[in-house]
Amino acid sequence: MVSAIIQLFLAGSIGLNDGAIDGLKERIPGQEYSSQFKVDVLNWREQNRASLPVTALHFDLPSPSTIWQWERQFKESGIAGLERKRGKPKNMAKHKKNNPKTVKPQDSVTELKQLKQENQMLKLENEFLKKLDALARKKSKHTNSSN
């Protein structure tokens, strides 16, 4: 988060009066936000066509990835995806005592293959997101320079 603020400051996107100093203060871990606040953040980002770091700075959020997660949850499940999911569920499932199923332990070789495949997919996803971010920055820079 700090490096993102420094990059924005050095690029001239923000100044000292824009909250750059506030971005360096200690934050409370595990902060919870209402679904209405999350919707407000996503709407502001869309209306202002702001980047994740700028939006996080504007709303004093600890990490731009928080907003990215909210966007993903909203796209997948709508407003319901932004609801609080921590804590004890309202309706606890009752466990059946008769006919307990035995879980077979996975073969370690199969598990290793699955983990390697998952790791490869995550690497590809990470690479894709980096390229997407670079394209967005390039487009933003091009738009700003043409004005």
C-alpha positions as CSV (number, residue, x, y, z in Angstrom):
1,M,0.0,0.0,0.0
2,V,2.8,2.4,0.9
3,S,4.6,1.8,-2.4
4,A,1.4,2.5,-4.3
5,I,1.0,5.8,-2.6
6,I,4.6,6.8,-3.3
7,Q,4.2,5.9,-6.9
8,L,1.0,8.0,-7.2
9,F,2.7,10.9,-5.5
10,L,5.8,10.7,-7.7
11,A,3.6,10.5,-10.8
12,G,1.9,13.6,-9.7
13,S,-1.5,11.9,-9.4
14,I,-1.8,13.0,-5.7
15,G,-0.3,15.6,-3.5
16,L,0.3,15.9,0.2
17,N,-3.1,17.4,0.7
18,D,-4.8,14.4,-1.0
19,G,-4.3,12.1,1.9
20,A,-0.9,10.7,1.1
21,I,0.2,11.1,4.6
22,D,-3.0,9.5,5.9
23,G,-2.1,6.4,3.8
24,L,1.0,5.8,5.9
25,K,-0.8,5.7,9.3
26,E,-1.4,2.4,11.2
27,R,-4.6,0.6,10.4
28,I,-6.9,-1.7,12.3
29,P,-6.7,-5.2,11.0
30,G,-9.9,-7.1,10.4
31,Q,-11.9,-4.0,9.8
32,E,-15.4,-4.8,8.6
33,Y,-17.4,-2.6,6.2
34,S,-21.2,-2.5,5.5
35,S,-22.5,-3.7,2.2
36,Q,-23.8,-0.2,1.6
37,F,-20.3,1.2,2.1
38,K,-18.9,-1.4,-0.3
39,V,-21.5,-0.4,-3.0
40,D,-20.6,3.3,-2.4
41,V,-16.9,2.6,-3.0
42,L,-17.6,0.6,-6.1
43,N,-20.0,3.3,-7.5
44,W,-17.4,6.0,-6.8
45,R,-14.7,4.1,-8.5
46,E,-16.8,3.5,-11.6
47,Q,-18.1,7.1,-11.8
48,N,-14.6,8.6,-11.4
49,R,-12.9,5.9,-13.4
50,A,-10.4,5.7,-10.6
51,S,-7.7,3.1,-10.2
52,L,-7.8,0.7,-7.3
53,P,-5.0,2.5,-5.4
54,V,-6.6,5.9,-5.8
55,T,-10.0,4.5,-4.7
56,A,-8.4,2.9,-1.7
57,L,-6.7,6.1,-0.8
58,H,-9.9,8.1,-1.2
59,F,-11.8,5.9,1.1
60,D,-8.9,5.3,3.5
61,L,-8.9,1.5,2.8
62,P,-5.9,-0.6,3.9
63,S,-5.4,-2.2,0.5
64,P,-6.5,-1.8,-3.1
65,S,-7.0,-5.6,-3.3
66,T,-9.9,-5.2,-0.9
67,I,-11.8,-3.3,-3.6
68,W,-10.8,-5.8,-6.2
69,Q,-12.3,-8.6,-4.0
70,W,-15.5,-6.6,-3.5
71,E,-15.8,-6.1,-7.3
72,R,-15.3,-9.8,-7.9
73,Q,-17.9,-10.7,-5.3
74,F,-20.3,-8.2,-6.7
75,K,-19.9,-9.5,-10.2
76,E,-20.4,-13.1,-9.0
77,S,-23.3,-12.7,-6.6
78,G,-24.6,-9.1,-6.8
79,I,-25.2,-7.2,-3.5
80,A,-25.6,-10.5,-1.7
81,G,-22.0,-11.2,-2.4
82,L,-21.0,-8.1,-0.4
83,E,-22.9,-9.1,2.7
84,R,-20.9,-10.1,5.9
85,K,-19.9,-13.7,5.8
86,R,-17.9,-13.9,9.0
87,G,-19.0,-15.4,12.3
88,K,-21.5,-18.1,13.2
89,P,-24.0,-18.9,10.5
90,K,-27.7,-18.3,11.4
91,N,-28.8,-21.8,10.5
92,M,-26.4,-24.5,11.7
93,A,-26.6,-27.7,9.7
94,K,-27.6,-30.7,11.8
95,H,-25.2,-33.6,11.6
96,K,-26.6,-37.1,10.9
97,K,-25.4,-39.6,13.3
98,N,-26.4,-42.7,11.4
99,N,-24.4,-43.9,8.3
100,P,-21.3,-41.8,8.8
101,K,-19.3,-41.8,5.5
102,T,-15.7,-42.6,5.7
103,V,-13.5,-40.2,3.8
104,K,-10.8,-41.8,1.7
105,P,-7.4,-40.1,2.0
106,Q,-6.2,-38.9,-1.4
107,D,-3.3,-40.5,-2.9
108,S,-0.3,-38.2,-2.3
109,V,0.8,-38.4,-5.9
110,T,-2.6,-37.3,-7.1
111,E,-2.7,-34.5,-4.5
112,L,0.7,-33.3,-5.6
113,K,-0.4,-33.2,-9.3
114,Q,-3.5,-31.3,-8.3
115,L,-1.5,-28.8,-6.3
116,K,1.0,-28.3,-9.1
117,Q,-1.8,-27.7,-11.6
118,E,-3.5,-25.3,-9.2
119,N,-0.1,-23.5,-8.7
120,Q,0.3,-23.2,-12.5
121,M,-3.2,-21.8,-12.9
122,L,-2.6,-19.2,-10.2
123,K,0.7,-18.2,-11.9
124,L,-1.2,-17.7,-15.2
125,E,-3.9,-15.7,-13.5
126,N,-1.3,-13.5,-11.7
127,E,0.5,-12.9,-15.0
128,F,-2.8,-12.1,-16.7
129,L,-3.8,-9.6,-14.0
130,K,-0.4,-7.9,-14.2
131,K,-0.7,-7.5,-18.0
132,L,-4.3,-6.2,-17.6
133,D,-3.1,-3.7,-15.1
134,A,-0.3,-2.6,-17.4
135,L,-2.7,-2.1,-20.2
136,A,-5.1,-0.1,-18.0
137,R,-2.2,2.1,-16.9
138,K,-1.1,2.6,-20.5
139,K,-4.6,3.5,-21.6
140,S,-5.0,5.9,-18.6
141,K,-1.6,7.5,-19.4
142,H,-2.6,7.8,-23.1
143,T,-5.9,9.3,-22.2
144,N,-4.3,11.8,-19.8
145,S,-1.6,12.8,-22.3
146,S,-4.1,13.5,-25.1
147,N,-6.2,15.9,-22.9
